[in-house]
Amino acid sequence: MIGIVNYGAGNIFSLTAALDRVGISYGMINQEEDFDRYEKIIIPGVGHAGAAMDKLTESGLVEKIITLGKPVLGICVGMQLLTTHSEEGDANLLDIVPLKTLHFDRFIGEKVPHMGWNSISPKNKCPLFQDIPNNSYFYFVHSYFIEENQEYTSALCNYGIAFSAAIQKDNFFGVQFHPEKSGKAGEQVLLNFSNL
């Protein structure tokens, strides 16, 4: 069963609707002891990374998340929280994956935010993308991106600059796109995570 970290900065409804569609059971994590009830953990997130980190800190769940040994999936801002630092709010984050979250404006001439469908290229044989064809399309909404890195980038996307559409370090996974809004390919990512 999947536990969803309920810290007040995630779009829980669309995520739970997608989990319902594919038959994945889930529950909410509101306090530290709730983590023990679930085999896998999702950290959702929308909005401002700095504000999301503040809410996560206020929830008292940060220390437990950092020490988790079970599979963890960060979605959108939830993925950015796994990195060391975000330019959004000049915020120090969980520092699980030693990468930075940067603003598109400094690097591209494209419209910001990056919003809509874009293709990705899986890297490093990440199990999240099993049975998903290369160059499949996923739905993105974000103004900040995680830098590309050969060691930790598990899927690449391009929007004026190549960036990490997904990352992985050990049992921690992150996707910048919204799998819950990405049709069959997104549902397959959620199924693959649930089957890890």
N, C-alpha and C positions, 0 to 999 in steps of 0.2 A: 504494500500500500504506500501511496505517496503522501507526504506531509507538505503542506503549503505554508510557508512562513508568512503569518498574517500580522504585518507590522505597520499597516496603514498607508503604504506607498505602492500598492500593486493593484492591477486590474483583475481582481479575483474572479469576477463573474464570467468574463470571456474565457478565462483559463479553465474554470470548472466546467463550463459548457462544453469545451473541447474535450476534456477528460471524460465527461459523460458520453459524448458521441462515440468515443473509441473504447468505452467500457473499462476505463482505468479507475479503480477505487482510490479515494483520497480523503483527507481530513485536514483540519487547520492546526497549525502550531502557534499557540498564543503565549506559551511560557516554556522555560528550559526543559522541564520534565516531559513535555509533549514529544520531543525529538525521539525518545526511546520507543514510541509507538509505531514508528514508520521505518521502512527499509530504504526509502529514497526521499530526497528533499528537493523542493522547488522554491527558489527565491524569485518572486515576480518583482516587477518594478516599472513604474511609469513616472514621467515628469523629471524633476531636478535631482541629479545625483547627490549633490551636497545635502539637500533637504531629506532625501531618502536615507542617506547615511545617518543623519541626525535622528531620524525616526527609528532606525534599526538600533542605534546606540541606546536610545531611550527605552526600547523594548527589553533591554537587558539580555539579548540573545547573541550578541557579537562573539563573546568568548567561546560559547558552545559551537557556533557555526565554524569558527576558525579551526577547531580541533576535531571536527567530524571526520570519520573514516569511511562513511557510507557515501554513495553517489549523491552529488549535489548539482542541480541545474539552475543557473541564473538566467533569467529572461529579460532582455532589453536593459533597462537600468539595473535590474538584478544581476546581469552579466557585468556591467560596468563596476558595480560594487565589489566584484572579486579582484579588481585591479588595485594598484598602489595609490594612484592619485588621479583626480579629475580636474580639468580646467573649469568645469562647471561648479562654481562656488569655491574654487581653489581648495578642494576638499581632499583630505586624506581618507582613504577607503580601507577595505579589509586587508589589502596587501597579501592576498593569497597567490595571485598570478602577478609576477613582477613586470607589469606593463602599465602604460599611461593611457588615460582617456582624454582625447584632444578634441578641439572644436574644428569642424569642417571649414569655417570661414577663413582660417589662416592658410589653407592649403589648396582650395579649389575655387573655380569661378562658377560652379553650379549653384542652383537654387538650394537654399538651406531653410528648413530641414530636408534631409533625404527622405522622401515619403513616397511609398508605393511599392510596386513589384520590381525585384531585381534578382538576377541569377547569382548563384554561388558556385564555388569550386571547392569541394572537400579536400582536405590535406591530412597527412599523417595517419591515414586509415582510422579516423575517428569513428567509434561504433555508433554515434548518433546518426550517421548518414548511411548506415547499412540499408541496402535495397532502395536507395534514392539516387536517381541518375545524376551524373555530373551536369552542371549548368541548369539544375532545377531552379524554379523561381519561388521566392519567399517574400513576405510582406514586411517592409521596414517603415519605421517612423522615428527618426532621431537626428539631432543636430551635432551630437558628439560621437566620436568613433574611437575604437581601440586600435592602437598601432599594430601593423603587421609584424609578426615575429616567427621565424622559422621553427622555433622550438614549441611555441604555445598556440600558434594559429592552427585551428583544425578545419576552418573553411574560410575562403577568401571571397571578398566582394569588391567591386570597383564602382566608385562614384566620384570621378575626377581624381581619385587617389585610391590605391589598393588599401583595404583595411580588413580587420578581422571580423568576419561575419559570425565566427564561432571560435572559441578558445577551449583548451583543456590543459589542466595540470593535475596529474594523478586522478583522484576521484572527483575533482571539481571541473564542471563543464559550464560553458556559457554560450548563449546565442543572442546576437544583437537583434535579429528579426523576431517577429511574433509568430511562433509556430501555431498558436491557437487561431490565428487569422490567415494562415497560409495554406488552406485547403488540404488536399490529400498528402502532399509532401510534408507539411507541418504536422499533421496528425501522425505520420510515420516517424518523425523525430520524437514525438511524445511517446509513441509505442516503443521505439528503440531504447529510450531512456528508462522506461518502466521495465524493460526486459534485461537491463544490464545485470 
